[in-house]
């Protein structure tokens, strides 16, 4: 199980980094800057809360932190969808990030279901 833990920690880190690299490519409009700030917060929070979950002292706290990671995954996808519609020239790259965000959400949902309190 610990091997999967580290894989997911790495995967959430890579997602947050990929979002930041993507943001750097976007035109610097007011809306892109504001939407990008939200994406930075949400994408970084996914992994940070997952790390917190792995350090939790109880099953209840573990599940709570995973629910936050799942919520932040959904939020990151939301901001990516907005950026996708307002920056169609980056459609392919944005859709890859959306796919990864959705997969992370499904992974967290699966773990939550397994450990349900």
C-alpha positions in Angstrom: 0.0 0.0 0.0 2.8 2.5 0.7 4.0 2.1 -2.8 0.7 3.3 -4.2 0.7 6.2 -1.6 4.0 7.5 -3.1 2.8 7.0 -6.6 -0.3 9.2 -5.9 1.8 11.8 -4.1 4.0 12.0 -7.2 1.0 12.1 -9.5 -0.6 14.9 -7.7 2.7 16.8 -7.6 3.1 16.3 -11.4 -0.5 17.5 -12.0 0.1 20.7 -10.0 3.4 21.4 -11.9 1.8 20.6 -15.3 -1.0 23.2 -14.4 1.6 25.8 -13.6 3.6 25.1 -16.8 0.3 25.4 -18.8 -0.6 28.7 -17.1 2.7 30.2 -18.2 1.8 29.7 -21.8 -1.6 31.5 -21.6 -2.0 35.1 -22.8 -1.8 37.5 -19.9 -5.4 38.8 -19.9 -7.2 39.8 -16.7 -9.5 36.8 -16.8 -6.7 34.3 -17.5 -4.7 35.7 -14.6 -7.6 35.5 -12.2 -8.7 32.0 -13.4 -5.1 30.8 -13.3 -4.7 31.9 -9.7 -7.7 29.8 -8.8 -6.2 26.8 -10.7 -2.9 27.2 -9.0 -4.6 27.1 -5.6 -6.9 24.1 -6.4 -4.2 22.0 -8.2 -1.7 22.5 -5.4 -4.2 21.8 -2.7 -4.9 18.3 -4.1 -1.5 16.9 -3.3 -1.0 18.9 -0.1 -4.2 17.5 1.3 -3.3 14.0 0.2 0.0 14.3 2.0 -1.9 15.5 5.1 -4.2 12.5 4.7 -1.2 10.1 4.8 -0.1 11.7 8.1 -3.5 11.6 9.7 -4.0 10.1 13.1 -7.4 8.6 12.5 -9.4 7.0 9.8 -12.0 9.8 10.0 -9.3 12.5 9.5 -7.8 10.4 6.6 -11.2 10.3 4.8 -11.8 14.0 5.6 -8.5 15.0 3.9 -9.2 12.8 0.9 -12.6 14.5 0.5 -10.8 17.8 0.4 -8.4 16.4 -2.3 -11.4 15.2 -4.2 -13.2 18.6 -3.9 -10.0 20.4 -5.1 -9.7 18.0 -8.0 -13.3 18.9 -9.1 -12.5 22.6 -8.6 -9.3 22.4 -10.7 -11.3 20.8 -13.5 -13.8 23.6 -13.3 -11.1 26.3 -13.8 -9.5 24.2 -16.5 -12.9 24.1 -18.3 -13.2 27.8 -18.1 -9.7 28.3 -19.4 -10.4 25.7 -22.2 -13.4 27.7 -23.4 -11.7 31.0 -23.3 -8.4 29.9 -24.8 -9.4 27.4 -27.5 -5.9 27.6 -29.0 -4.7 25.4 -26.1 -7.6 22.9 -26.4 -5.4 19.8 -26.6 -3.2 20.6 -23.7 -6.1 21.8 -21.6 -8.1 18.6 -22.3 -5.2 16.5 -21.1 -5.1 18.3 -17.8 -8.9 18.0 -17.5 -8.6 14.3 -18.1 -6.0 14.0 -15.4 -8.0 16.1 -12.9 -11.0 13.9 -13.5 -8.9 10.7 -13.0 -7.6 12.1 -9.7 -11.1 12.8 -8.6 -12.2 9.2 -9.4 -9.1 7.8 -7.6 -10.0 9.8 -4.4 -13.6 8.8 -4.7 -12.6 5.1 -4.9 -10.3 5.4 -1.8 -13.0 7.3 0.1 -15.5 4.5 -0.7 -13.1 1.9 0.5 -12.4 3.6 3.8 -15.8 5.1 4.5 -16.3 5.9 8.1 
